[in-house]
């Protein structure tokens, strides 16, 4: 699936995301004013949750790259 330029393995409400330390399973979502990404490894040893305020920055490439780096660090560190 291609979600706003991000290609994901997605089905039944769960996405498989590739990180440098392995795959994560999770979902993103939002509520007016907020966005959340949640990830877990298949064995349950790694989890990460990223929550941020929704803003016009979400369409900015640098912001999206920084958010991806934050997700990588949170999941793999």
C-alpha positions as CSV (number, residue, x, y, z in Angstrom):
1,X,0.0,0.0,0.0
2,X,1.2,3.5,-0.7
3,X,0.2,5.9,2.1
4,X,1.0,9.5,1.1
5,X,4.3,8.4,-0.5
6,X,5.2,5.8,2.1
7,X,5.0,2.2,0.8
8,X,3.8,-0.1,3.5
9,X,2.9,-3.8,3.9
10,X,-0.6,-3.3,5.2
11,X,-3.7,-5.4,5.8
12,X,-6.5,-5.7,8.3
13,X,-5.5,-2.5,10.1
14,X,-1.9,-3.5,10.8
15,X,1.2,-2.4,8.9
16,X,4.6,-4.0,8.7
17,X,7.4,-1.4,8.8
18,X,11.0,-2.1,8.1
19,X,13.6,-0.7,10.5
20,X,17.3,-1.2,10.6
21,X,16.9,-3.6,13.5
22,X,14.1,-5.6,12.0
23,X,10.4,-5.4,11.2
24,X,7.8,-3.8,13.3
25,X,4.1,-4.3,13.3
26,X,1.8,-1.4,14.1
27,X,-0.6,1.3,13.0
28,X,-0.7,5.1,12.8
29,X,-3.7,7.2,13.5
30,X,-4.9,10.5,14.8
31,X,-7.5,12.6,16.5
32,X,-8.1,16.2,15.7
33,X,-4.8,17.9,16.7
34,X,-2.8,14.8,17.4
35,X,-1.0,12.0,15.5
36,X,0.3,8.7,16.9
37,X,2.5,5.9,15.5
38,X,2.6,2.6,17.5
39,X,5.0,-0.3,16.7
40,X,5.9,-3.6,18.2
41,X,8.2,-6.4,17.2
42,X,6.8,-9.8,16.4
43,X,8.4,-11.2,19.6
44,X,7.2,-8.3,21.8
45,X,10.7,-7.3,22.9
46,X,10.6,-3.9,21.2
47,X,7.9,-1.3,21.3
48,X,7.7,2.3,20.4
49,X,4.9,4.9,20.5
50,X,5.3,8.3,18.9
51,X,2.8,11.0,19.5
52,X,3.0,14.5,18.1
53,X,0.8,17.6,17.5
54,X,-0.7,17.7,14.0
55,X,0.4,20.7,12.0
56,X,1.2,22.0,8.5
57,X,4.7,20.6,9.0
58,X,3.4,17.1,8.3
59,X,3.7,17.7,4.5
60,X,7.3,19.0,4.9
61,X,9.9,16.5,3.7
62,X,12.4,17.4,6.4
63,X,9.8,17.0,9.1
64,X,8.8,13.6,7.8
65,X,12.5,12.5,7.6
66,X,13.1,13.7,11.2
67,X,9.9,11.8,12.3
68,X,11.2,8.7,10.6
69,X,14.6,9.0,12.4
70,X,12.8,9.5,15.7
71,X,10.7,6.3,15.0
72,X,13.9,4.4,14.1
73,X,15.7,5.5,17.2
74,X,12.7,4.8,19.5
75,X,12.2,1.3,18.1
76,X,15.9,0.2,17.6
77,X,17.8,1.9,20.4
